[in-house]
Amino acid sequence: MIALFFLGVTPVMHDFWSVDDPQQRQAEMTNFLKNATLFGAALVLVALSGTAWPYALNIGL
C-alpha cells in the first residue's frame, strides 16, 4: 500500500516541472527524488518479504 501511495502522491505533490522559481524548483525536485527513492525501497521490501531472513529472531508481532 505504501508503494501505491508514493506512486500516486509524488507527482501530484512535488510537480517541480511547473515551478518557475529556480530555488523552489530545486527543492521540489529534491523532494520528488526522495519520494521516488522511498517508492523504490517499498518495492524492494515487497520483493524480499517472501523470503526468510537468516538472521531473524523469529519473534512474531
Secondary structure by P-SEA (a helix, b strand, c coil): caaaaaaccccccccccccccaaaaaaaaaaaaaaaaaaaaaaaaaaaccccccccccccc
